[in-house]
């Protein structure tokens, strides 16, 4: 069994931009490339969907919840778009003794300057060292999904 299971849902972290007018699609999950580049082994990745989080609905959140509930691994990392990350985290409810950490990025992982690599590494550490529960790991901080907001102007998450 892997030490960590990763579910990917899409979001900015996996975006591919086609022009300066912000035409994009959600591409292949980038977390595998990032983890491989860091020498991280014994992680299993399962893509769930490729969506911008603003386009996720209750059915998508139920799909994430079902995947977490069905997973036998007790440490789970979920890459997710930043706009509705907290909403999806709250939709998980009780995770049955699992540690679930959501992370994402303000800039795509494919960009030369991106927060994705740092956020993934930080979230991995949080997932492997935290007690059971649901967390958001962004910008070097751990947040309770019920008490966090995305500050678009500052480009970071902050506690409420």
URMO-V160528 format. One record per pair of residues at least 12 apart in sequence whose C-alpha atoms are under 7 Angstrom apart, sorted by sequence separation. I is the first residue (numbers start at 1). J is the second residue. D is the distance in Angstrom with one decimal. If there is no record, write none. Layout:
<<I/J/D> <I/J/D>>
This chain:
<<14/26/5.6> <15/27/5.6> <104/116/6.5> <147/159/5.7> <148/160/5.2> <14/27/5.4> <147/160/5.0> <14/28/6.4> <105/119/7.0> <123/137/5.2> <11/26/6.8> <14/29/5.5> <104/119/6.8> <122/137/6.9> <10/26/6.1> <14/30/5.9> <103/119/6.5> <143/159/6.8> <103/120/6.7> <139/156/6.4> <119/137/6.9> <122/140/6.5> <139/157/7.0> <119/138/5.7> <138/157/6.6> <103/123/6.3> <119/139/6.4> <8/29/6.7> <80/102/6.7> <82/104/5.9> <101/123/6.5> <75/98/5.9> <76/99/6.2> <77/100/5.8> <78/101/6.1> <79/102/5.9> <80/103/6.1> <81/104/5.8> <82/105/6.8> <26/50/5.7> <74/98/4.5> <75/99/4.9> <76/100/4.7> <77/101/4.8> <78/102/4.7> <79/103/5.1> <80/104/5.2> <26/51/6.4> <74/99/6.1> <75/100/6.1> <76/101/6.3> <77/102/5.9> <78/103/6.3> <79/104/5.3> <69/95/6.6> <101/127/5.8> <53/80/6.9> <61/88/5.6> <65/92/5.1> <100/127/6.6> <53/81/4.7> <99/127/6.2> <52/81/6.0> <53/82/6.9> <54/83/6.3> <53/83/6.0> <54/84/6.4> <61/91/6.5> <53/84/5.5> <99/130/6.8> <99/131/6.3> <99/132/4.1> <100/133/6.2> <101/134/5.9> <102/135/6.2> <103/136/6.0> <98/132/4.8> <99/133/5.0> <100/134/4.8> <101/135/4.8> <102/136/4.8> <103/137/5.4> <97/132/5.2> <98/133/6.3> <99/134/6.2> <100/135/6.3> <101/136/5.6> <102/137/6.1> <103/138/6.0> <101/137/6.6> <5/43/5.9> <6/44/6.0> <7/45/6.0> <8/46/6.4> <9/47/6.4> <95/133/6.8> <3/42/5.9> <4/43/5.1> <5/44/5.0> <6/45/4.6> <7/46/5.0> <8/47/4.6> <9/48/5.5> <10/49/6.4> <2/42/4.9> <3/43/6.1> <4/44/6.6> <5/45/6.0> <6/46/6.1> <7/47/5.5> <8/48/5.7> <9/49/4.6> <10/50/4.3> <11/51/5.9> <2/43/5.3> <7/48/6.3> <8/49/6.7> <9/50/5.3> <10/51/4.8> <11/52/4.5> <2/44/6.2> <9/51/6.2> <10/52/6.0> <11/53/5.7> <89/134/6.6> <106/155/6.9> <77/127/6.5> <76/127/6.7> <75/127/6.0> <75/128/6.7> <90/145/6.2> <89/145/6.2> <90/146/6.8> <86/145/4.8> <5/73/6.4> <4/73/6.7> <10/79/6.9> <11/80/5.4> <12/81/5.7> <5/75/6.4> <6/76/5.7> <7/77/6.4> <8/78/5.7> <9/79/6.1> <10/80/5.7> <11/81/3.7> <4/75/5.1> <5/76/4.8> <6/77/4.7> <7/78/4.8> <8/79/4.9> <9/80/5.4> <10/81/6.3> <3/75/7.0> <4/76/5.7> <5/77/6.3> <6/78/5.6> <7/79/6.5> <8/80/6.6> <30/109/6.5> <34/117/6.4> <13/104/5.7> <13/105/5.0> <12/105/6.1> <15/108/5.6> <12/106/6.5> <13/107/6.4> <14/108/5.8> <12/107/6.2> <13/108/4.3> <14/109/6.3> <12/108/5.2> <13/109/5.2> <13/116/6.3>>
